Amino acid sequence: MMVLAGWAGGQETAFNGKWKLIKAESSDLDYFRQATLEFAVGPGEITVTSWRGPKRAVTETMTLQTDGQPQPVAITDGSFTDNLFMGLKLPVGGHKQVTARWAEGRVLKMTENYPAATSQGTVQLQVTRTFELSAHQNLLTCRISRNTRKSGPEIVYVYKRDDANNAYVMKLADDWDIRSRLPEQACLISVQGVVNQQAPLLYFTFGPDYPFNYTEDLYQYLETKRHFSFQRLANLEEALAAFSHLLKGYVVWDKNVRTSLIVAYTLAGLEQGIVITEDMIPLARKYGLKELDDFRGRFTGQSDFEIYSWAKEQYWSRCSRDVITWLGGVHGSLLMPAAADFGMVNRTFFSDLSARATDTQEYGLTRSLLQEMKPMGQVWGWHSYKKDMEEEMTTLLSSYALTSDGLNTMPNTSFLLKVPPSPGFVFKNQHNVVAGKTYRPEKKVYLALVQTDGLGIGAWVRPGRGSIPFAWEVTMKFLQLSPAMLEFYYTQATPNDYFIGSLSGSSYMYPRAFPRAWLPKEIARARDLMAKLDLRVFEIMDYAGDKTEAGDNNLPKVIVDEYYKGMPDAIGFLNGYYAANTFTVRDQRAFISYDYYLPAEKPEEVAAADLTELASINPARPYFLLVHVRESSDVARVKRITDRLGADFEIVPLDVFLKMAGTNPTFQEKYLP
């Protein structure tokens, strides 16, 4: 454990403790693979212990006066550890003269003078090590210079505190079948839901077909930019060996009753346990885990309504009223429960109950759960593709003043929840509108392109990003849930990447279904997140009217009024998912609906023809054509489509698009009757 208190005297004592090398940010260690430093600072002196290894490990400890005067230090190892591959040998039994002095508190300078044997005789070496503590005292940089080295890159080693940001990583397979890899991977996700509760300890990467395609990129970012040291796990047993001391027990679920796994997550979250199948019982017992419950045979022949009714009676009184989890999505023998870790952290009730009114029993149970949640609460995960539609579920939860976050496949939230933004990091958008500048559109068709469904399942890491102006929907609640993930995106943004707030509220909801008394509060919550994330454009989507995909997603004037009133700093608003028809302008702030939806499967030449036809159908110029791009399309594909368009088409940044539309509208004001 590092010591931050000691003798009274400036910032020097912040050096105290053990530091571990960050290889990704450091010069090559040659033979060695690891390095540590340890400091103990006292009045007028410092003890420095350096170690390199693990093979042919070399340790050196020096206690030095920090008055800048030379002091003899015995040479006990003849290795030239700064570069073991160079033919230099130190005189064992001799001494080197070492000086140490502080400079401005956060800098320690040590200089060593000693002879070294070479193939042509002896050379006198002078090696200076300058240690500098970062402003936030979480990193230590060592720069090395030698009197004999006149060229080449600077030798720099960067260290982090030994007890900070140490975690495990494991790769999960694209196999979520009950008859194959699901039991092991479901168990691992439950391990994650326990061990990440106090600190970010377990992170997963996923296969190439996984819906969230950024996990490997984010892992590399955490390692290289956020200074995490990861130890790789190969299998479930290694995970239990590493974390069994944090686990309280296990819940056995029945592979013959898929729903029993979802119920098992509820109990595991309440009891700090893991979910296993019967074949894993010996392994769990090997690591000292006790049985919390055994669901084998308990739910045989029962409907989901009966199973969840039993679970509600057993566990609901102990579960959160702020968050509830839906582990829906795929069905049958498949289940993708990556969101379960966050549900466990929050001690939530898990289900995949139907939100379809004609499913009378399940619908009634769903309502009974949602109505006991706190208004402005969170429905985590995603609805079941088998039982109902997104529009039905979102309408229902919105009617209870709840918002929807994530998907059932949303990974690593329990880990990312514990990783704050970098010290001093400010979320800064790539704005294009210059204050005071007048934007006069020409007689052209102006295109603005917006990616659907947020950043995580979008085209951010796919080809073409940055080649054309493109807007990206930000799931703003992740400022609280996964701030490091948002920082990852913000730091990678090019001048052509523009972020907007979504979707309808602080996260996904339908304003037409949201209780009128709570809607201003939810819009205010969204406004606060927009300010923190430097967002000036907000997007709304609402299918509450007919609760069907591609239905009527227009808005009545009273709802539009609420957004204008609640978001006075927004420069404009977008509406829809598929094409919609709600338009207005107030105080030169445009409210524009999508005029085109670009699915991933549409042939490029057909999409180009569609856009050309829209330009013909809307002959007034300028024509502001807002395009919603399906998240599974990449930017390179979109560019190929727009390259087919005529010279009268121009892609512009979304904020410029809205600025011009707000001052030169050619669309007609229209609301839902």
C-alpha positions as CSV (number, residue, x, y, z in Angstrom):
1,M,0.0,0.0,0.0
2,M,1.5,3.4,-1.0
3,V,2.1,6.0,1.7
4,L,1.0,9.5,1.0
5,A,1.8,10.9,4.4
6,G,5.2,11.4,5.9
7,W,7.6,14.2,6.8
8,A,6.2,17.6,6.1
9,G,7.8,18.9,2.9
10,G,6.0,19.4,-0.3
11,Q,5.0,16.9,-3.0
12,E,8.1,14.6,-2.6
13,T,6.2,12.1,-0.4
14,A,3.8,11.4,-3.3
15,F,6.6,9.4,-4.8
16,N,6.2,6.9,-1.9
17,G,5.1,3.4,-2.8
18,K,5.6,0.8,-5.5
19,W,5.3,1.6,-9.2
20,K,4.8,-0.8,-12.1
21,L,6.1,-0.2,-15.7
22,I,3.5,0.5,-18.5
23,K,5.2,-1.3,-21.3
24,A,2.9,0.1,-24.0
25,E,4.1,3.6,-23.3
26,S,7.8,2.9,-22.5
27,S,11.0,2.3,-24.4
28,D,12.1,-1.3,-25.0
29,L,13.4,-3.2,-22.0
30,D,15.5,-5.5,-24.2
31,Y,15.9,-8.8,-22.4
32,F,13.6,-7.9,-19.5
33,R,9.8,-8.0,-19.6
34,Q,8.8,-6.3,-16.4
35,A,10.1,-3.5,-14.2
36,T,9.1,-1.9,-10.9
37,L,10.3,1.0,-8.8
38,E,9.7,1.6,-5.1
39,F,10.4,4.8,-3.2
40,A,10.5,5.6,0.5
41,V,11.0,9.4,1.1
42,G,12.3,10.7,4.4
43,P,13.7,14.0,5.6
44,G,16.7,14.8,3.4
45,E,16.9,11.3,1.9
46,I,15.3,8.8,-0.3
47,T,15.5,5.0,-0.7
48,V,15.0,3.7,-4.3
49,T,14.5,0.1,-5.1
50,S,14.5,-0.9,-8.8
51,W,13.7,-4.4,-10.1
52,R,13.7,-5.9,-13.6
53,G,12.7,-9.4,-14.5
54,P,11.2,-11.9,-14.3
55,K,14.0,-14.0,-15.7
56,R,17.5,-13.1,-14.6
57,A,15.9,-10.8,-12.2
58,V,18.0,-7.9,-11.0
59,T,17.2,-5.8,-7.9
60,E,19.1,-2.7,-6.6
61,T,18.4,-0.7,-3.5
62,M,20.0,2.7,-2.9
63,T,19.5,5.0,0.1
64,L,20.7,8.5,-0.9
65,Q,20.9,11.9,0.6
66,T,19.0,14.4,-1.6
67,D,21.5,17.2,-1.2
68,G,23.0,16.7,-4.6
69,Q,26.4,15.5,-3.2
70,P,28.1,12.4,-4.6
71,Q,27.7,9.3,-2.5
72,P,29.3,5.9,-3.0
73,V,27.0,2.9,-3.8
74,A,28.4,-0.6,-3.9
75,I,28.2,-2.4,-7.3
76,T,26.9,-5.9,-6.5
77,D,25.8,-7.0,-10.0
78,G,28.0,-6.5,-13.1
79,S,25.1,-6.4,-15.5
80,F,24.4,-3.2,-17.5
81,T,20.7,-3.5,-16.8
82,D,19.8,-0.4,-18.9
83,N,20.6,-2.5,-21.9
84,L,21.5,-6.1,-21.2
85,F,22.3,-6.7,-24.9
86,M,25.2,-4.2,-25.0
87,G,28.7,-5.5,-24.2
88,L,29.3,-3.5,-21.0
89,K,30.3,-4.9,-17.7
90,L,30.3,-3.1,-14.3
91,P,33.1,-3.7,-11.7
92,V,31.5,-6.0,-9.1
93,G,33.0,-5.1,-5.7
94,G,33.6,-1.5,-6.8
95,H,31.5,1.6,-6.2
96,K,29.6,4.1,-8.3
97,Q,29.2,7.7,-7.3
98,V,25.5,8.7,-7.2
99,T,23.9,12.1,-6.6
100,A,20.2,12.8,-5.9
101,R,18.3,16.0,-5.6
102,W,14.7,17.3,-5.8
103,A,13.6,19.8,-8.4
104,E,10.3,21.6,-8.0
105,G,8.9,18.9,-5.8
106,R,7.5,16.6,-8.5
107,V,10.9,15.9,-10.1
108,L,13.8,13.8,-8.7
109,K,17.1,13.7,-10.6
110,M,19.6,11.0,-9.9
111,T,23.0,10.8,-11.6
112,E,25.3,7.8,-11.5
113,N,29.1,7.8,-12.4
114,Y,31.0,4.6,-12.8
115,P,33.5,2.8,-15.0
116,A,32.3,0.0,-17.4
117,A,34.4,-2.6,-19.1
118,T,34.1,-2.7,-22.9
119,S,35.7,-4.8,-25.7
120,Q,38.4,-2.0,-26.1
121,G,39.0,-1.2,-22.5
122,T,37.1,0.9,-20.0
123,V,34.7,3.8,-20.4
124,Q,33.5,6.2,-17.8
125,L,29.7,6.3,-17.9
126,Q,27.5,9.1,-16.6
127,V,23.8,8.0,-16.4
128,T,21.1,10.6,-15.4
129,R,17.6,9.5,-14.5
130,T,15.0,12.1,-14.2
131,F,11.8,11.0,-12.5
132,E,8.8,13.2,-12.9
133,L,5.5,12.8,-11.2
134,S,2.4,13.7,-13.2
135,A,0.2,16.6,-12.0
136,H,-2.4,14.1,-10.8
137,Q,0.3,12.0,-9.1
138,N,-0.9,8.8,-10.8
139,L,2.0,8.3,-13.3
140,L,5.7,8.5,-12.9
141,T,7.9,9.1,-15.9
142,C,11.6,8.2,-15.9
143,R,13.9,9.7,-18.7
144,I,17.4,8.3,-19.0
145,S,20.3,10.1,-20.6
146,R,23.9,8.9,-20.9
147,N,27.1,10.8,-21.8
148,T,27.9,8.1,-24.4
149,R,24.5,8.2,-26.2
150,K,24.4,11.0,-28.8
151,S,21.6,9.9,-31.2
152,G,18.4,7.9,-31.4
153,P,15.0,8.4,-29.6
154,E,14.8,9.4,-26.0
155,I,14.8,6.6,-23.5
156,V,11.6,6.9,-21.5
157,Y,9.9,4.6,-19.0
158,V,6.4,5.3,-17.7
159,Y,5.2,3.7,-14.5
160,K,1.8,3.6,-12.7
161,R,1.1,2.9,-9.1
162,D,1.4,-0.8,-8.5
163,D,-2.0,-1.1,-6.7
164,A,-3.9,0.8,-9.4
165,N,-5.8,-0.4,-12.5
166,N,-4.8,-4.1,-12.3
167,A,-7.5,-6.3,-14.0
168,Y,-8.1,-9.5,-15.8
169,V,-9.3,-9.9,-19.4
170,M,-10.9,-12.8,-21.2
171,K,-12.2,-13.4,-24.7
172,L,-15.7,-14.8,-25.0
173,A,-16.8,-16.8,-28.1
174,D,-19.6,-16.0,-30.6
175,D,-21.5,-19.0,-29.3
176,W,-24.5,-18.4,-27.0
177,D,-26.3,-21.7,-27.4
178,I,-27.5,-23.6,-24.3
179,R,-26.2,-26.8,-25.8
180,S,-22.7,-25.3,-26.3
181,R,-20.9,-22.3,-24.8
182,L,-23.7,-20.4,-23.1
183,P,-23.4,-22.2,-19.7
184,E,-19.8,-21.3,-19.3
185,Q,-20.1,-17.7,-20.6
186,A,-23.3,-17.0,-18.6
187,C,-21.3,-18.1,-15.5
188,L,-18.4,-15.8,-16.4
189,I,-20.8,-12.9,-16.8
190,S,-22.1,-13.6,-13.3
191,V,-18.6,-13.7,-12.0
192,Q,-18.1,-10.3,-13.5
193,G,-21.3,-9.0,-11.9
194,V,-19.9,-9.8,-8.5
195,V,-16.2,-9.0,-8.7
196,N,-16.6,-5.6,-10.4
197,Q,-18.8,-4.2,-7.6
198,Q,-15.9,-2.7,-5.7
199,A,-13.3,-2.1,-8.5
200,P,-12.9,-2.8,-12.2
201,L,-11.4,-6.2,-12.2
202,L,-12.8,-8.3,-15.0
203,Y,-13.2,-7.2,-18.6
204,F,-14.4,-9.3,-21.6
205,T,-13.7,-9.0,-25.3
206,F,-16.0,-10.6,-27.8
207,G,-15.9,-12.3,-31.2
208,P,-16.1,-10.5,-34.6
209,D,-19.8,-11.2,-34.9
210,Y,-20.8,-9.7,-31.6
211,P,-23.3,-6.8,-31.9
212,F,-21.0,-4.4,-29.9
213,N,-17.9,-4.4,-32.1
214,Y,-15.7,-2.1,-30.1
215,T,-14.7,-4.3,-27.1
216,E,-11.2,-5.1,-28.4
217,D,-10.5,-1.5,-29.4
218,L,-11.7,-0.3,-26.0
219,Y,-9.5,-2.9,-24.3
220,Q,-6.5,-1.6,-26.1
221,Y,-7.5,2.0,-25.1
222,L,-7.8,1.0,-21.5
223,E,-4.4,-0.6,-21.6
224,T,-2.5,2.0,-23.5
225,K,-4.2,5.3,-22.6
226,R,-5.8,4.5,-19.2
227,H,-2.9,2.5,-17.9
228,F,-4.6,-0.7,-17.0
229,S,-2.5,-3.8,-16.6
230,F,-4.4,-6.9,-17.7
231,Q,-3.8,-10.5,-16.9
232,R,-5.4,-12.9,-19.4
233,L,-7.7,-15.7,-18.3
234,A,-8.1,-18.7,-20.5
235,N,-11.1,-20.4,-19.0
236,L,-13.7,-20.5,-16.2
237,E,-11.5,-22.4,-13.8
238,E,-8.8,-19.7,-14.0
239,A,-11.5,-17.1,-13.3
240,L,-12.7,-19.0,-10.2
241,A,-9.2,-19.4,-9.0
242,A,-8.6,-15.7,-9.3
243,F,-11.9,-14.5,-7.8
244,S,-13.3,-17.3,-5.5
245,H,-12.5,-15.2,-2.5
246,L,-15.1,-12.6,-3.7
247,L,-17.9,-15.1,-4.5
248,K,-20.4,-16.2,-1.9
249,G,-21.9,-19.2,-3.7
250,Y,-23.7,-20.6,-6.7
251,V,-27.2,-21.0,-8.2
252,V,-27.8,-24.0,-10.3
253,W,-30.1,-23.4,-13.3
254,D,-31.8,-26.0,-15.4
255,K,-30.6,-26.3,-19.0
256,N,-34.0,-27.8,-19.9
257,V,-35.8,-24.6,-18.8
258,R,-34.1,-21.5,-20.3
259,T,-36.0,-19.1,-18.2
260,S,-34.4,-20.6,-15.1
261,L,-31.1,-18.9,-16.1
262,I,-32.8,-15.5,-16.1
263,V,-34.3,-16.1,-12.6
264,A,-30.9,-17.4,-11.4
265,Y,-29.3,-14.0,-12.2
266,T,-31.8,-12.3,-9.9
267,L,-30.8,-14.5,-6.9
268,A,-27.1,-14.4,-7.8
269,G,-27.2,-10.6,-7.8
270,L,-28.9,-10.6,-4.4
271,E,-26.5,-13.1,-2.9
272,Q,-23.2,-12.3,-4.5
273,G,-23.2,-15.6,-6.3
274,I,-22.7,-17.1,-9.7
275,V,-25.0,-19.0,-12.1
276,I,-23.9,-22.6,-13.0
277,T,-25.3,-25.8,-14.6
278,E,-25.1,-29.1,-12.9
279,D,-21.9,-30.2,-14.6
280,M,-20.1,-27.2,-13.0
281,I,-21.0,-28.1,-9.4
282,P,-17.8,-30.0,-8.7
283,L,-15.7,-27.0,-10.0
284,A,-17.7,-24.5,-7.8
285,R,-17.2,-26.7,-4.8
286,K,-13.5,-27.1,-5.5
287,Y,-13.2,-23.4,-4.9
288,G,-15.2,-23.4,-1.8
289,L,-18.5,-22.0,-3.0
290,K,-21.7,-23.0,-1.3
291,E,-25.1,-23.7,-2.9
292,L,-27.5,-20.8,-2.8
293,D,-30.3,-22.6,-4.6
294,D,-30.9,-25.4,-7.1
295,F,-33.5,-24.8,-9.8
296,R,-33.2,-28.2,-11.5
297,G,-36.6,-29.6,-12.0
298,R,-38.3,-26.8,-10.1
299,F,-39.9,-25.1,-13.2
300,T,-40.4,-28.1,-15.4
301,G,-43.6,-27.7,-17.4
302,Q,-44.3,-24.2,-16.1
303,S,-45.0,-21.1,-18.3
304,D,-42.8,-18.0,-18.1
305,F,-45.7,-16.3,-16.3
306,E,-45.7,-19.0,-13.6
307,I,-41.9,-18.9,-13.3
308,Y,-41.7,-15.1,-13.0
309,S,-44.6,-15.0,-10.7
310,W,-42.8,-17.3,-8.4
311,A,-39.6,-15.3,-8.7
312,K,-41.5,-12.1,-8.0
313,E,-42.9,-13.6,-4.8
314,Q,-39.5,-14.8,-3.7
315,Y,-37.2,-11.9,-4.6
316,W,-39.0,-8.7,-5.7
317,S,-39.1,-7.3,-2.2
318,R,-35.3,-7.3,-2.1
319,C,-34.7,-5.9,-5.6
320,S,-33.9,-2.4,-6.7
321,R,-36.7,0.0,-7.6
322,D,-34.3,2.2,-9.5
323,V,-33.2,-0.4,-12.1
324,I,-34.9,-3.5,-13.5
325,T,-33.3,-5.8,-16.1
326,W,-34.8,-7.4,-19.2
327,L,-32.6,-10.2,-20.6
328,G,-34.5,-10.4,-23.9
329,G,-33.2,-10.3,-27.4
330,V,-32.6,-13.7,-29.1
331,H,-34.7,-16.7,-28.0
332,G,-35.0,-20.4,-28.4
333,S,-31.8,-22.2,-27.3
334,L,-29.9,-18.9,-27.5
335,L,-29.4,-16.3,-24.8
336,M,-27.0,-13.4,-24.9
337,P,-26.9,-12.1,-21.3
338,A,-23.9,-9.7,-21.4
339,A,-26.0,-7.0,-19.6
340,A,-26.5,-9.2,-16.6
341,D,-23.4,-8.0,-14.9
342,F,-24.8,-4.5,-14.4
343,G,-28.1,-5.9,-13.4
344,M,-26.4,-7.9,-10.7
345,V,-24.4,-4.9,-9.5
346,N,-27.7,-3.1,-9.0
347,R,-29.5,-6.0,-7.3
348,T,-32.2,-6.0,-10.0
349,F,-35.1,-8.3,-10.9
350,F,-34.4,-10.1,-14.1
351,S,-37.1,-11.1,-16.7
352,D,-37.9,-11.3,-20.4
353,L,-41.6,-10.8,-19.8
354,S,-43.9,-9.7,-22.7
355,A,-45.0,-6.1,-23.1
356,R,-47.7,-7.1,-25.6
357,A,-51.2,-6.4,-24.3
358,T,-52.7,-9.5,-25.9
359,D,-50.3,-11.7,-23.8
360,T,-52.6,-11.0,-21.0
361,Q,-50.9,-12.8,-18.1
362,E,-47.3,-11.8,-18.9
363,Y,-48.4,-8.2,-19.8
364,G,-50.2,-7.9,-16.5
365,L,-47.1,-9.1,-14.6
366,T,-44.9,-6.7,-16.6
367,R,-47.1,-3.8,-15.6
368,S,-47.2,-4.9,-12.0
369,L,-43.4,-4.7,-11.9
370,L,-43.0,-1.4,-13.8
371,Q,-45.6,0.4,-11.8
372,E,-43.6,-0.3,-8.6
373,M,-40.5,1.2,-10.0
374,K,-39.5,4.7,-9.1
375,P,-40.4,7.3,-11.7
376,M,-37.3,8.3,-13.8
377,G,-36.0,4.8,-13.1
378,Q,-34.1,2.6,-15.6
379,V,-35.1,-0.5,-17.6
380,W,-31.8,-2.1,-18.4
381,G,-31.3,-4.6,-21.2
382,W,-33.8,-5.2,-24.0
383,H,-37.1,-6.7,-24.8
384,S,-37.6,-10.3,-26.2
385,Y,-37.6,-10.5,-29.9
386,K,-40.0,-13.5,-29.6
387,K,-42.6,-12.0,-27.4
388,D,-43.2,-8.4,-28.4
389,M,-41.8,-5.4,-30.4
390,E,-39.5,-2.7,-29.3
391,E,-42.2,-0.1,-29.8
392,E,-44.6,-2.0,-27.5
393,M,-42.0,-2.3,-24.7
394,T,-40.8,1.3,-25.0
395,T,-44.3,2.6,-25.0
396,L,-45.2,0.7,-21.9
397,L,-42.1,1.6,-19.9
398,S,-42.4,5.2,-20.9
399,S,-45.9,5.3,-19.6
400,Y,-44.4,4.7,-16.1
401,A,-41.9,7.5,-16.5
402,L,-39.1,5.0,-17.1
403,T,-36.3,5.1,-19.7
404,S,-34.6,2.3,-21.5
405,D,-30.8,1.8,-21.5
406,G,-28.5,-0.6,-23.2
407,L,-29.3,-3.9,-24.8
408,N,-29.3,-7.4,-23.4
409,T,-25.9,-7.7,-25.2
410,M,-24.5,-4.5,-23.7
411,P,-21.0,-5.7,-22.4
412,N,-18.7,-4.7,-19.5
413,T,-20.9,-2.0,-17.9
414,S,-20.0,-3.2,-14.4
415,F,-16.3,-2.7,-15.3
416,L,-16.7,0.6,-17.1
417,L,-18.9,2.0,-14.4
418,K,-15.8,2.0,-12.1
419,V,-13.5,3.8,-14.6
420,P,-13.9,7.6,-14.4
421,P,-12.8,9.9,-17.1
422,S,-9.1,10.8,-17.2
423,P,-8.1,13.5,-14.6
424,G,-8.9,16.8,-16.2
425,F,-10.6,15.4,-19.3
426,V,-13.2,17.6,-20.8
427,F,-15.8,16.3,-23.3
428,K,-15.4,18.5,-26.3
429,N,-17.5,18.1,-29.5
430,Q,-16.3,18.9,-33.0
431,H,-18.4,22.0,-33.6
432,N,-18.5,23.6,-37.0
433,V,-20.8,26.6,-36.5
434,V,-18.8,29.8,-35.7
435,A,-20.5,32.3,-33.5
436,G,-21.5,35.5,-35.3
437,K,-21.0,34.0,-38.8
438,T,-23.8,34.1,-41.3
439,Y,-24.5,30.9,-43.2
440,R,-26.3,31.5,-46.5
441,P,-27.3,28.3,-48.4
442,E,-27.0,28.2,-52.1
443,K,-29.6,26.7,-54.4
444,K,-28.5,23.1,-53.6
445,V,-29.6,19.9,-52.0
446,Y,-27.9,19.8,-48.6
447,L,-27.4,16.4,-47.1
448,A,-26.8,15.7,-43.4
449,L,-26.0,12.1,-42.3
450,V,-26.8,10.7,-38.9
451,Q,-25.8,7.2,-37.7
452,T,-28.6,5.3,-36.0
453,D,-28.5,3.4,-32.6
454,G,-25.7,5.2,-30.9
455,L,-21.9,4.6,-31.0
456,G,-21.5,1.2,-29.5
457,I,-23.2,-0.8,-32.2
458,G,-22.4,1.6,-35.0
459,A,-19.8,2.0,-37.6
460,W,-17.3,3.9,-35.5
461,V,-14.5,1.3,-35.9
462,R,-15.4,0.4,-39.4
463,P,-14.0,1.8,-42.7
464,G,-14.5,5.4,-43.8
465,R,-15.0,7.3,-40.6
466,G,-13.7,10.9,-41.0
467,S,-13.9,10.9,-44.8
468,I,-17.2,12.9,-44.9
469,P,-19.2,14.9,-42.4
470,F,-21.1,12.5,-40.2
471,A,-23.2,12.8,-37.0
472,W,-23.3,10.1,-34.3
473,E,-26.0,9.5,-31.7
474,V,-24.6,9.5,-28.2
475,T,-26.3,7.5,-25.5
476,M,-25.9,10.2,-22.9
477,K,-26.6,8.1,-19.8
478,F,-23.3,6.4,-20.4
479,L,-21.6,9.5,-19.0
480,Q,-22.7,8.0,-15.7
481,L,-22.6,4.3,-16.7
482,S,-19.4,4.1,-18.9
483,P,-17.6,7.4,-18.9
484,A,-14.3,5.9,-20.1
485,M,-16.1,4.5,-23.1
486,L,-17.4,7.9,-24.1
487,E,-14.0,9.4,-23.5
488,F,-12.6,6.7,-25.9
489,Y,-15.0,7.9,-28.6
490,Y,-14.4,11.6,-28.0
491,T,-10.7,11.3,-28.1
492,Q,-10.9,9.5,-31.5
493,A,-13.3,11.9,-33.1
494,T,-12.1,13.6,-36.3
495,P,-13.2,17.1,-37.4
496,N,-15.9,15.3,-39.5
497,D,-17.4,13.4,-36.5
498,Y,-20.1,15.3,-34.8
499,F,-21.9,14.1,-31.7
500,I,-25.6,14.6,-30.9
501,G,-27.8,13.8,-27.9
502,S,-30.4,11.0,-28.0
503,L,-32.9,9.5,-27.7
504,S,-35.9,11.5,-26.7
505,G,-34.7,11.8,-23.1
506,S,-31.6,11.1,-20.9
507,S,-31.9,7.8,-22.6
508,Y,-34.4,6.0,-24.8
509,M,-38.1,6.8,-24.2
510,Y,-41.3,7.9,-26.1
511,P,-42.4,11.4,-25.0
512,R,-46.0,10.9,-26.2
513,A,-46.3,8.0,-23.7
514,F,-44.3,9.7,-20.9
515,P,-46.5,11.1,-18.1
516,R,-47.0,14.8,-18.8
517,A,-46.1,15.7,-15.2
518,W,-42.7,13.9,-15.6
519,L,-41.8,14.9,-19.1
520,P,-40.3,18.3,-18.3
521,K,-38.1,16.7,-15.6
522,E,-36.9,14.1,-18.0
523,I,-36.1,16.7,-20.7
524,A,-34.2,18.7,-18.0
525,R,-32.2,15.6,-17.2
526,A,-31.3,15.2,-20.8
527,R,-30.4,18.9,-21.1
528,D,-27.9,18.6,-18.2
529,L,-26.2,15.6,-19.8
530,M,-26.0,17.5,-23.1
531,A,-24.2,20.4,-21.4
532,K,-21.7,18.0,-19.8
533,L,-21.1,16.3,-23.1
534,D,-20.9,19.5,-25.2
535,L,-23.9,18.5,-27.3
536,R,-26.1,21.1,-29.1
537,V,-28.4,19.0,-31.2
538,F,-31.0,16.7,-29.8
539,E,-32.8,13.8,-31.4
540,I,-36.3,12.5,-30.7
541,M,-38.0,9.2,-31.7
542,D,-41.5,8.2,-30.8
543,Y,-43.6,5.2,-32.0
544,A,-46.1,5.3,-29.1
545,G,-49.0,6.1,-31.4
546,D,-49.4,2.7,-33.2
547,K,-46.6,0.8,-31.4
548,T,-45.3,-0.7,-34.7
549,E,-42.1,-0.5,-36.6
550,A,-42.1,2.1,-39.3
551,G,-45.4,3.5,-38.0
552,D,-46.3,7.1,-37.4
553,N,-43.4,8.7,-35.5
554,N,-44.6,12.3,-35.8
555,L,-45.1,14.6,-32.8
556,P,-47.9,16.9,-31.7
557,K,-47.1,20.5,-31.2
558,V,-47.5,20.2,-27.4
559,I,-44.6,17.8,-27.3
560,V,-42.4,19.9,-29.6
561,D,-43.2,22.9,-27.4
562,E,-41.8,21.0,-24.4
563,Y,-38.5,20.4,-26.1
564,Y,-38.1,24.0,-27.2
565,K,-38.9,25.1,-23.7
566,G,-36.8,22.6,-21.9
567,M,-33.7,22.9,-24.2
568,P,-33.1,26.6,-24.8
569,D,-29.5,26.0,-25.7
570,A,-30.1,23.4,-28.4
571,I,-29.4,24.8,-31.9
572,G,-31.8,22.3,-33.4
573,F,-33.8,19.1,-33.1
574,L,-34.1,15.9,-35.2
575,N,-37.1,13.6,-35.3
576,G,-37.8,10.1,-36.4
577,Y,-36.0,6.9,-37.2
578,Y,-37.6,6.0,-40.5
579,A,-38.8,9.0,-42.4
580,A,-41.2,11.4,-40.6
581,N,-43.0,14.7,-41.3
582,T,-42.8,16.9,-38.2
583,F,-41.1,20.3,-39.1
584,T,-40.9,23.8,-37.6
585,V,-38.5,26.6,-36.9
586,R,-38.5,28.9,-33.8
587,D,-36.0,31.6,-33.1
588,Q,-34.0,30.2,-36.1
589,R,-33.7,26.8,-34.4
590,A,-35.0,24.1,-36.8
591,F,-36.9,21.0,-35.9
592,I,-36.4,18.7,-38.8
593,S,-37.6,15.1,-39.4
594,Y,-35.7,12.5,-41.4
595,D,-36.6,12.5,-45.0
596,Y,-34.8,9.2,-45.8
597,Y,-33.7,6.1,-43.9
598,L,-30.7,4.2,-45.4
599,P,-30.8,0.5,-44.5
600,A,-27.6,-1.6,-44.8
601,E,-29.0,-4.0,-47.3
602,K,-30.2,-1.5,-49.9
603,P,-28.0,-1.6,-53.1
604,E,-25.9,1.5,-53.4
605,E,-27.2,2.5,-56.8
606,V,-30.8,2.1,-55.6
607,A,-30.1,4.3,-52.6
608,A,-28.5,7.0,-54.8
609,A,-31.6,6.8,-57.1
610,D,-33.9,7.3,-54.0
611,L,-32.0,10.4,-52.9
612,T,-32.1,11.8,-56.4
613,E,-35.8,11.2,-56.6
614,L,-36.4,12.9,-53.3
615,A,-34.6,15.9,-54.6
616,S,-36.9,15.9,-57.6
617,I,-40.0,15.5,-55.5
618,N,-38.8,18.5,-53.4
619,P,-37.9,21.1,-56.0
620,A,-37.4,24.2,-53.8
621,R,-33.8,25.1,-53.2
622,P,-32.2,24.9,-50.8
623,Y,-33.6,21.5,-50.0
624,F,-32.5,20.1,-46.6
625,L,-32.4,16.3,-46.8
626,L,-31.8,14.7,-43.5
627,V,-30.7,11.0,-43.8
628,H,-30.7,8.4,-41.0
629,V,-28.1,5.7,-41.7
630,R,-28.6,2.2,-40.2
631,E,-25.8,1.4,-37.7
632,S,-24.7,-1.7,-39.7
633,S,-23.7,0.5,-42.6
634,D,-20.2,1.9,-42.6
635,V,-19.2,5.4,-43.6
636,A,-17.2,4.1,-46.6
637,R,-20.4,2.6,-48.0
638,V,-22.3,5.8,-47.4
639,K,-19.6,7.8,-49.2
640,R,-19.8,5.6,-52.2
641,I,-23.6,6.2,-52.4
642,T,-23.2,10.0,-52.1
643,D,-20.4,10.0,-54.6
644,R,-23.1,8.9,-57.2
645,L,-25.2,12.0,-56.6
646,G,-25.1,15.1,-58.8
647,A,-23.1,18.2,-58.4
648,D,-26.1,20.0,-56.9
649,F,-25.8,17.7,-53.8
650,E,-23.5,18.7,-50.9
651,I,-22.8,17.0,-47.6
652,V,-22.5,19.4,-44.8
653,P,-21.9,19.0,-41.0
654,L,-25.1,18.6,-39.2
655,D,-24.8,21.8,-37.1
656,V,-24.2,23.8,-40.3
657,F,-27.1,22.1,-41.9
658,L,-29.4,23.1,-39.0
659,K,-28.1,26.6,-38.9
660,M,-28.9,27.1,-42.6
661,A,-32.2,25.4,-42.3
662,G,-33.1,27.6,-39.3
663,T,-32.5,30.8,-41.2
664,N,-33.6,29.7,-44.7
665,P,-36.3,27.0,-44.2
666,T,-38.0,25.6,-47.3
667,F,-40.0,22.9,-45.5
668,Q,-43.5,23.5,-44.3
669,E,-44.4,23.6,-40.6
670,K,-46.2,20.4,-39.7
671,Y,-47.2,18.5,-36.6
672,L,-49.1,15.4,-35.7
673,P,-52.8,16.4,-35.6
